[in-house]
Amino acid sequence: MVGGNSRNQFRQYTGQNAGNPVGYNDVIENQTIIQLQAEEYDLMAAAAHLDEIEEVNANCVLMDNMQQASTSGTQTDRAPVYDSDGSAE
């Protein structure tokens, strides 16, 4: 089929099937099945993207927690703590 002819060809099939309701119904049923399959594919692709986003978010939280744990207690801007005898801890 050459580009741009799909509508004309569909009309041709529709015209041929006009006298044959069973054939016309088959064409409509096939179109419906194809549309449902396309929608199902789109839904599955969206779910896969959502899974990827959730994984990236979990990795970001994990990395943030690891960084906080690795830098905990290493800040140098704290004032020294002194014992009662005046020595720094």
Beta strands, then each sheet from edge to edge (+ up, - down):
end
